[in-house]
Amino acid sequence: MSARSKKIEKGPSWFEVGLGAFMSILLGVVLGAAYLVLKPVPTVKAIPKDASSSALYYIEGAHDFNKTEEATEKRKSFAAGESVDLEEGEINVLLAAGSPSLPAATPAKAGQPPAPAAPQKAFDVGPLNARIHTGKIQFADTVKFNVFSFTGSVVVQADGEFRKDGSAFAFDPDTIYVGGCPVQRLLLVRGWVLKKLLFAQPVPDDISAAWPKLADVVIEGSTLRLKMP
């Protein structure tokens, strides 16, 4: 009997069986995660009374544009090294002010073809939104994606507190959801989501310069207290 016939009779090796099982499990995990990411998250004003403990919702933080002037003055005070108290609506006014505006389209000159459209990003991050509740702060945004011609949008939201990280305070999330998929325990994914999908916009220079000087960051009721020494 030839060596080829003997190999056929023996069948696959234990390594091949193990590799096939691993690939099957990995494919199942990827498909399951994709299903949860794309699962719609209802946007509500308040958690329904009959909601189950495992149900996930998105509640957007308030925007109080009537306090634009007060929020701007508090930003100047903070940049000057003073302690400030910010309400949820004021935080979102400042976040909206820090979001870059879209560049205006340049009209084509007579006799010239129109300028080519800018290439679409794989992930287009929307304005950041903050919500203060139950002693924590939630940061969230809506991310539009275009991956391998598959387009859509997903809500990214994280709940947590500000904790000391080295010499400065940083947002430390207890939960992170991309759509309906929890990713807070996946360290590599967690870091990528926070950097690329949630806090993708650069921090303004005046805030970035003043932030390391903070002595404490406290959430009390509906107020974020930024305490300077």
PAZAPA-4460 file (N, C-alpha, C; in steps of 0.05 Angstrom, whole numbers, plus 32768, in hexadecimal, padded with zeros to 4 digits):
% residues 229
    n_x    n_y    n_z   ca_x   ca_y   ca_z    c_x    c_y    c_z   seq   type   mol
   8011   7FE8   8000   8000   8000   8000   8012   8019   8000     1      M     A
   800B   802C   7FF0   801B   8044   7FEE   8019   8056   8007     2      S     A
   802D   8068   800A   802D   807A   8021   8015   808D   8020     3      A     A
   800C   8094   8007   7FF5   80A6   8004   7FDC   8098   800E     4      R     A
   7FD9   807F   8009   7FC1   8070   8011   7FC1   806E   8030     5      S     A
   7FD8   8069   803C   7FDA   8067   8059   7FD1   8081   8066     6      K     A
   7FDA   8098   805A   7FD3   80B2   8066   7FB5   80B7   8064     7      K     A
   7FA8   80AE   804E   7F8C   80B1   804B   7F7D   80A0   8060     8      I     A
   7F87   8088   8065   7F79   8076   8078   7F7C   8082   8094     9      E     A
   7F92   808E   809B   7F96   8099   80B6   7F84   80B1   80BB    10      K     A
   7F7D   80C0   80A6   7F6C   80D8   80AA   7F7C   80EF   80B4    11      G     A
   7F6F   8105   80BC   7F7D   811D   80C5   7F8B   8119   80E0    12      P     A
   7FA1   8128   80E3   7FB0   8126   80FC   7FA2   8135   8113    13      S     A
   7FAB   8130   812C   7FA0   813E   8142   7FA4   815C   8140    14      W     A
   7FBA   8164   8134   7FBF   8181   8130   7FAB   818D   811D    15      F     A
   7FA5   817E   8108   7F91   8188   80F4   7F75   818A   8100    16      E     A
   7F6F   8175   8111   7F55   8175   811E   7F53   818D   8132    17      V     A
   7F68   8192   8141   7F69   81A8   8154   7F67   81C3   8146    18      G     A
   7F76   81C5   8130   7F76   81DE   8121   7F5A   81E4   8116    19      L     A
   7F4D   81CF   810C   7F32   81D3   8101   7F1F   81DB   8116    20      G     A
   7F21   81CF   812E   7F0F   81D6   8144   7F14   81F3   814D    21      A     A
   7F2E   81FB   814F   7F34   8216   8157   7F29   822A   8143    22      F     A
   7F2C   8225   8129   7F22   8237   8115   7F04   8239   8116    23      M     A
   7EF7   8223   811C   7ED9   8223   811E   7ED1   8234   8135    24      S     A
   7EDF   8231   814C   7ED8   8242   8164   7EDD   825F   815E    25      I     A
   7EF4   8265   8152   7EFB   8281   814C   7EE7   828D   8139    26      L     A
   7EDE   827E   8125   7ECA   8289   8112   7EB0   828E   8121    27      L     A
   7EA9   827C   8133   7E90   8280   8143   7E92   8299   8154    28      G     A
   7EA9   829E   8160   7EAD   82B5   8171   7EAB   82CF   8160    29      V     A
   7EB7   82CF   8149   7EB7   82E6   8137   7E9B   82EC   812E    30      V     A
   7E8C   82D7   8126   7E71   82DB   811C   7E5F   82E5   8133    31      L     A
   7E63   82D9   814B   7E53   82E2   8162   7E58   82FE   8169    32      G     A
   7E71   8307   8169   7E78   8323   816F   7E6C   8336   815A    33      A     A
   7E6E   832E   8140   7E63   833E   812B   7E45   8341   812E    34      A     A
   7E38   832C   8136   7E1B   832D   813A   7E14   8341   8150    35      Y     A
   7E23   8340   8166   7E1E   8353   817C   7E24   836F   8175    36      L     A
   7E3A   8373   8166   7E41   838F   815E   7E2C   839B   814D    37      V     A
   7E21   838B   813B   7E0D   8396   8128   7DF0   8395   8133    38      L     A
   7DED   8389   814A   7DD2   8388   8157   7DCA   83A4   815F    39      K     A
   7DB3   83AE   8155   7DAA   83C9   815C   7DA7   83CE   817A    40      P     A
   7DB1   83E5   8183   7DAE   83ED   819F   7D99   8403   81A0    41      V     A
   7D82   83FE   81AD   7D6D   8413   81AD   7D76   842C   81BB    42      P     A
   7D70   8443   81AF   7D75   845D   81BC   7D5B   8466   81CA    43      T     A
   7D5D   846B   81E4   7D46   8471   81F5   7D4C   848A   8206    44      V     A
   7D37   8495   8211   7D3A   84AC   8223   7D3F   84A2   8240    45      K     A
   7D34   848A   8246   7D37   847E   8260   7D35   8460   825D    46      A     A
   7D40   8451   826F   7D3F   8434   826E   7D22   842B   8273    47      I     A
   7D16   841B   8261   7CFA   8412   8265   7CF7   8403   8280    48      P     A
   7CE0   8407   828C   7CDB   83FA   82A6   7CDB   83DB   82A4    49      K     A
   7CD3   83D1   828D   7CD1   83B4   828A   7CEA   83A8   827C    50      D     A
   7D00   83B8   827B   7D18   83AE   826E   7D26   8399   827E    51      A     A
   7D31   8385   8271   7D3F   836F   827F   7D5B   837A   8287    52      S     A
   7D67   836C   829B   7D81   8375   82A5   7D97   8373   8290    53      S     A
   7D93   8362   827C   7DA8   835E   8268   7DA4   8370   824F    54      S     A
   7D8D   837F   824E   7D88   838F   8237   7D9B   83A7   8236    55      A     A
   7DA3   83AF   821F   7DB5   83C6   821B   7DA6   83DC   820C    56      L     A
   7DA9   83F5   8216   7D9D   840C   820A   7DB2   8422   8208    57      Y     A
   7DAC   8436   81F7   7DBD   844D   81F5   7DAC   8466   81FD    58      Y     A
   7DB6   8474   8211   7DA9   848D   8219   7DBD   84A4   8214    59      I     A
   7DB6   84B6   8203   7DC8   84CC   81FC   7DC8   84E2   8211    60      E     A
   7DDF   84ED   8217   7DE1   8503   822A   7DD5   851C   821F    61      G     A
   7DCC   852E   8231   7DBF   8546   8229   7DD2   855B   821D    62      A     A
   7DC7   856B   820B   7DD6   8582   8200   7DC8   859C   8209    63      H     A
   7DD7   85AD   8217   7DCB   85C6   8220   7DD9   85DD   8213    64      D     A
   7DD1   85E3   81FA   7DDF   85F8   81EB   7DD8   8614   81F5    65      F     A
   7DC4   8616   8208   7DBF   862F   8215   7DD5   8637   8228    66      N     A
   7DE7   8624   822F   7DFD   8629   8241   7E17   862A   8233    67      K     A
   7E17   8630   8219   7E30   8630   8209   7E43   8645   8215    68      T     A
   7E39   865C   821C   7E4A   8671   8226   7E56   8669   8241    69      E     A
   7E45   865E   8253   7E4F   8655   826D   7E64   863F   826A    70      E     A
   7E5F   862C   8258   7E71   8616   8254   7E8C   8620   8249    71      A     A
   7E8B   8634   8237   7EA3   863F   822C   7EB4   864D   8241    72      T     A
   7EA6   865C   8254   7EB4   8669   8269   7EC1   8655   827C    73      E     A
   7EB3   863E   8281   7EBE   862A   8293   7ED7   861D   8286    74      K     A
   7ED6   861A   826C   7EED   860F   825E   7F05   8621   8261    75      R     A
   7F01   863B   825E   7F16   864F   8261   7F21   864E   827E    76      K     A
   7F0F   864B   8292   7F18   864A   82AE   7F28   8631   82B3    77      S     A
   7F1F   861B   82A8   7F2E   8602   82AB   7F49   8603   829F    78      F     A
   7F4B   860E   8287   7F65   8611   8279   7F77   8624   8289    79      A     A
   7F6C   8636   8299   7F7C   8648   82A9   7F83   863C   82C4    80      A     A
   7F7B   8623   82C9   7F83   8616   82E2   7F6F   8617   82F8    81      G     A
   7F56   861D   82F2   7F41   861F   8307   7F30   8606   8307    82      E     A
   7F25   8600   831E   7F12   85E9   8320   7EF7   85F1   8314    83      S     A
   7EEA   85DE   8307   7ED0   85E4   82FA   7EBD   85CC   82FF    84      V     A
   7EA3   85D3   82FF   7E8E   85BF   8301   7E7E   85BF   82E7    85      D     A
   7E7C   85A8   82DA   7E6E   85A7   82C0   7E56   8595   82C2    86      L     A
   7E40   859F   82B8   7E27   858F   82B5   7E29   8580   829B    87      E     A
   7E18   856B   8299   7E18   855A   8281   7E14   856A   8268    88      E     A
   7E01   857D   8268   7DFC   858D   8250   7E14   859E   8248    89      G     A
   7E22   85A8   825C   7E3A   85B9   8257   7E50   85A8   824B    90      E     A
   7E54   8590   8255   7E69   857F   824A   7E64   857A   822D    91      I     A
   7E4B   8575   8225   7E45   856F   8209   7E47   8587   81F7    92      N     A
   7E43   859F   8203   7E48   85B7   81F4   7E66   85BA   81ED    93      V     A
   7E77   85B4   8201   7E94   85B5   81FC   7E9D   859F   81EA    94      L     A
   7E92   8587   81EC   7E99   8572   81DA   7E92   8578   81BD    95      L     A
   7E7A   8585   81B9   7E72   858C   819E   7E84   85A2   8193    96      A     A
   7E8D   85B4   81A5   7E9E   85CA   819B   7EB9   85BF   8193    97      A     A
   7EC2   85A9   819F   7EDC   859E   8199   7EDC   858B   8181    98      G     A
   7EC4   8584   8177   7EC3   8573   815F   7ECA   8582   8146    99      S     A
   7EDB   8577   8135   7EE3   8585   811C   7ECB   8586   8109   100      P     A
   7EC8   859D   80FC   7EB3   85A0   80E8   7EBC   8595   80CE   101      S     A
   7EA8   858D   80BD   7EAF   8582   80A3   7EB9   8598   8090   102      L     A
   7ECE   8593   8081   7ED7   85A8   806E   7EC3   85AD   8058   103      P     A
   7EC1   85C6   8051   7EAF   85CD   803B   7EB9   85C3   8021   104      A     A
   7EA6   85BB   800F   7EAE   85B0   7FF5   7EB8   85C7   7FE4   105      A     A
   7ECE   85C2   7FD5   7ED9   85D6   7FC3   7ECB   85D4   7FA8   106      T     A
   7EBE   85EA   7F9F   7EB0   85E8   7F85   7EC4   85E6   7F6E   107      P     A
   7EBC   85D7   7F5A   7ECE   85D3   7F43   7ECE   85EC   7F32   108      A     A
   7EE5   85F4   7F27   7EE7   860B   7F15   7EDC   8603   7EFA   109      K     A
   7ED4   8618   7EEB   7EC9   8614   7ED0   7EDD   8605   7EBF   110      A     A
   7ED4   85F1   7EB2   7EE5   85E2   7E9F   7EF6   85CD   7EAC   111      G     A
   7EF4   85CA   7EC6   7F04   85B6   7ED5   7EF2   85A1   7EE1   112      Q     A
   7EFB   8588   7EE1   7EEA   8573   7EEE   7EE9   8578   7F0C   113      P     A
   7ED4   856F   7F19   7ED2   8572   7F36   7EE8   8562   7F44   114      P     A
   7EF0   856D   7F5B   7F05   855F   7F6B   7EFB   8544   7F74   115      A     A
   7F0C   8530   7F74   7F03   8516   7F7E   7EFB   8516   7F9B   116      P     A
   7EE7   8507   7FA1   7EDD   8506   7FBD   7EF2   84F9   7FCF   117      A     A
   7EF3   8503   7FE8   7F06   84F7   7FFB   7EFF   84DA   8000   118      A     A
   7F13   84C9   8003   7F0D   84AD   8007   7EFE   84A9   8021   119      P     A
   7EEA   8498   8021   7EDA   8493   8038   7EE9   8483   804D   120      Q     A
   7EE7   848C   8066   7EF5   847F   807C   7EE8   8464   8083   121      K     A
   7EF9   8452   808C   7EEE   8438   8095   7EDC   843D   80AE   122      A     A
   7EE4   844F   80BF   7ED4   8456   80D7   7ED3   8474   80D9   123      F     A
   7EBA   847E   80D9   7EB6   849B   80DB   7EA8   84A1   80F6   124      D     A
   7EB7   84AD   8108   7EAD   84B1   8123   7E9D   84CA   8126   125      V     A
   7E86   84C8   8133   7E75   84DF   8137   7E7D   84EF   8150   126      G     A
   7E6F   8505   8156   7E75   8515   816D   7E72   8505   8187   127      P     A
   7E84   8509   819A   7E83   84FB   81B4   7E6C   8507   81C5   128      L     A
   7E5F   84F5   81D4   7E49   84FE   81E5   7E4E   84F3   8201   129      N     A
   7E47   8504   8215   7E4B   84FC   8231   7E30   84FB   8240   130      A     A
   7E2E   84E8   8252   7E16   84E6   8263   7E1F   84DE   827F   131      R     A
   7E16   84ED   8293   7E1C   84E7   82AF   7E05   84D9   82BC   132      I     A
   7E0A   84C2   82C8   7DF4   84B3   82D5   7E00   84A0   82EA   133      H     A
   7DF1   849C   8300   7DF8   8489   8314   7E15   8489   831C   134      T     A
   7E20   84A1   831F   7E3C   84A3   8328   7E51   849D   8313   135      G     A
   7E49   849A   82FB   7E5C   8494   82E5   7E57   84A8   82CE   136      K     A
   7E69   84A7   82BB   7E66   84B7   82A3   7E68   84A5   828B   137      I     A
   7E56   84A9   8278   7E55   8499   8260   7E5E   84AA   8249   138      Q     A
   7E70   849F   8239   7E79   84AC   8220   7E70   849A   8209   139      F     A
   7E64   84A7   81F4   7E5A   8497   81DE   7E5B   84A7   81C4   140      A     A
   7E5B   8498   81AE   7E58   84A5   8194   7E4D   8490   8181   141      D     A
   7E45   849A   8169   7E3C   8488   8154   7E51   8487   813E   142      T     A
   7E5A   846F   8138   7E70   846B   8125   7E65   8460   810B   143      V     A
   7E6A   846D   80F5   7E63   8463   80DB   7E7A   8453   80D0   144      K     A
   7E74   843C   80C4   7E8A   842B   80BA   7E86   8423   809D   145      F     A
   7E9C   841F   808F   7E9B   8416   8074   7EB3   8403   8070   146      N     A
   7EAE   83E9   8076   7EC2   83D5   8076   7EBC   83C0   8060   147      V     A
   7ECD   83BD   804C   7EC9   83AA   8037   7EAE   83AE   802A   148      F     A
   7EA7   83C8   8025   7E8E   83D0   8019   7E75   83CA   802A   149      S     A
   7E7A   83C3   8043   7E63   83BE   8055   7E61   83D7   8067   150      F     A
   7E4A   83E5   8064   7E47   83FE   8072   7E31   83FD   8087   151      T     A
   7E33   840F   809A   7E1F   8410   80AF   7E28   8423   80C5   152      G     A
   7E1B   8422   80DB   7E22   8433   80F2   7E1E   8423   810C   153      S     A
   7E2D   842A   8120   7E2B   841C   813A   7E30   842F   8150   154      V     A
   7E22   842C   8166   7E25   843C   817E   7E3C   8430   818F   155      V     A
   7E4F   8441   8197   7E64   8439   81A9   7E60   8448   81C3   156      V     A
   7E5F   843A   81D9   7E5A   8447   81F3   7E6A   843A   8209   157      Q     A
   7E74   844B   821B   7E84   8441   8232   7E7C   844F   824B   158      A     A
   7E79   8440   8261   7E72   844C   827B   7E89   8448   828E   159      D     A
   7E8F   845C   829E   7EA5   8459   82B2   7EA9   8472   82C2   160      G     A
   7EC1   8475   82CD   7EC8   848C   82DD   7EE4   8495   82D5   161      E     A
   7EEC   84AC   82E0   7F07   84B6   82DC   7F18   84AD   82F4   162      F     A
   7F2E   84A0   82EE   7F40   8496   8303   7F5C   849E   82FC   163      R     A
   7F6D   84A0   8311   7F88   84A9   830D   7F98   8493   82FE   164      K     A
   7FA5   849B   82E9   7FB6   8489   82D9   7FD1   8495   82D7   165      D     A
   7FE3   848D   82E8   7FFD   849A   82E9   7FFB   84B5   82F5   166      G     A
   8002   84CA   82E6   8002   84E5   82F1   7FE9   84F5   82E9   167      S     A
   7FD7   84E9   82DA   7FBF   84F7   82D1   7FA6   84E5   82D3   168      A     A
   7F8F   84F2   82D3   7F76   84E3   82D3   7F6F   84DB   82B7   169      F     A
   7F62   84C3   82B5   7F5A   84B9   829B   7F3F   84AB   829E   170      A     A
   7F30   84AA   8289   7F16   849C   8289   7F1B   847E   828A   171      F     A
   7F10   8471   829E   7F14   8454   82A2   7EF8   8447   829F   172      D     A
   7EF2   843B   8288   7ED7   8430   8284   7ED3   8415   8292   173      P     A
   7EBC   8412   829E   7EB4   83F8   82A9   7EA7   83E6   8294   174      D     A
   7E99   83F3   8281   7E8C   83E4   826B   7E92   83F3   8251   175      T     A
   7E96   83E4   823C   7E99   83F0   8221   7E88   83DE   820E   176      I     A
   7E77   83EB   81FF   7E66   83DC   81EC   7E6A   83E8   81D0   177      Y     A
   7E6F   83D6   81BD   7E6E   83DE   81A0   7E55   83D1   8196   178      V     A
   7E41   83E1   8190   7E26   83D5   818B   7E1D   83C7   81A4   179      G     A
   7E17   83AD   81A1   7E0F   839D   81B8   7E24   838B   81C2   180      G     A
   7E3D   838F   81B9   7E53   837D   81C0   7E64   8389   81D6   181      C     A
   7E66   837C   81ED   7E78   8386   8203   7E95   8380   81FD   182      P     A
   7EA6   8393   81FF   7EC3   838F   81F8   7ED5   8397   820F   183      V     A
   7ECB   839E   8227   7EDC   83A9   823C   7EF1   8395   8246   184      Q     A
   7EEC   837B   8243   7EFF   8367   824D   7F13   835F   8237   185      R     A
   7F10   8368   821F   7F23   8362   820A   7F37   8378   8208   186      L     A
   7F4E   8375   8215   7F60   838B   8218   7F69   8398   81FE   187      L     A
   7F71   8389   81EB   7F7A   8394   81D1   7F63   83A2   81C3   188      L     A
   7F4C   8395   81C2   7F34   83A1   81B5   7F2B   83BA   81C4   189      V     A
   7F2B   83B8   81DF   7F23   83CE   81F0   7F33   83E7   81EA   190      R     A
   7F4D   83E5   81E9   7F5E   83FC   81E4   7F59   8408   81C8   191      G     A
   7F56   83F6   81B4   7F51   8400   8199   7F37   840F   8197   192      W     A
   7F22   8404   81A4   7F07   8410   81A3   7F08   842C   81B0   193      V     A
   7F15   842E   81C7   7F16   8448   81D5   7F26   845D   81C4   194      L     A
   7F3C   8454   81B8   7F4D   8467   81A9   7F42   846E   818E   195      K     A
   7F37   845A   8180   7F2F   845F   8164   7F11   8465   8160   196      K     A
   7F00   845B   8172   7EE4   845E   816D   7ED6   8471   8181   197      L     A
   7EE2   8474   8199   7ED4   8485   81AD   7EE3   84A0   81B1   198      L     A
   7EFC   849F   81B6   7F0B   84B8   81BB   7F1F   84BD   81A4   199      F     A
   7F14   84BC   818C   7F24   84BF   8174   7F2C   84DC   816F   200      A     A
   7F1B   84EF   8178   7F20   850B   8173   7F36   8515   8187   201      Q     A
   7F49   8525   817D   7F5E   852F   818F   7F52   8542   81A4   202      P     A
   7F5F   8541   81BC   7F56   8553   81D2   7F61   856F   81CC   203      V     A
   7F51   8584   81CF   7F5A   85A0   81CA   7F73   85A6   81DB   204      P     A
   7F84   85B6   81D0   7F9E   85BC   81DD   7F9B   85C8   81F9   205      D     A
   7F87   85DA   81FC   7F84   85E7   8217   7F7B   85D3   822C   206      D     A
   7F69   85C0   8224   7F60   85AC   8237   7F77   8598   823D   207      I     A
   7F85   8590   8228   7F9B   857D   822B   7FB1   8588   823D   208      S     A
   7FB6   85A2   823C   7FCB   85AE   824D   7FC2   85B0   826A   209      A     A
   7FA9   85B5   826F   7F9F   85B9   828A   7F99   859F   8298   210      A     A
   7F91   858A   8289   7F87   8571   8295   7F9B   8564   82A9   211      W     A
   7FB5   8562   82A3   7FC7   8555   82B5   7FCA   8563   82D0   212      P     A
   7FC1   857C   82D2   7FC4   858B   82EB   7FAD   8584   82FF   213      K     A
   7F99   8575   82F7   7F82   856F   8307   7F8A   8561   8321   214      L     A
   7F7E   8569   8337   7F82   855B   8351   7F6D   8545   8355   215      A     A
   7F55   8548   8349   7F41   8534   834C   7F2B   8538   8337   216      D     A
   7F1E   8522   8330   7F07   8523   831E   7EF1   8513   832B   217      V     A
   7EDB   8520   8331   7EC5   8514   8340   7EAB   8517   8332   218      V     A
   7E9A   8502   8332   7E7F   8503   8328   7E6C   8504   833F   219      I     A
   7E5D   851A   8342   7E4A   851D   8358   7E2F   8524   834C   220      E     A
   7E1C   8512   834F   7E02   8517   8343   7E04   8518   8325   221      G     A
   7DFC   852F   831A   7DFD   8533   82FD   7E14   8546   82F6   222      S     A
   7E28   8548   8308   7E3D   855C   8304   7E58   854E   8303   223      T     A
   7E69   8556   82F0   7E85   854E   82EF   7E96   8564   82FA   224      L     A
   7EA3   855E   8311   7EB4   8572   831E   7ED1   856E   8318   225      R     A
   7EDD   8582   830B   7EF9   8581   8304   7F08   8593   8318   226      L     A
   7F16   8586   832B   7F22   8595   8341   7F40   8599   833D   227      K     A
   7F48   85B3   833D   7F64   85BA   833B   7F70   85BD   8357   228      M     A
   7F8A   85BB   835A   7F97   85BE   8374   7F91   85D9   8381   229      P     A
***
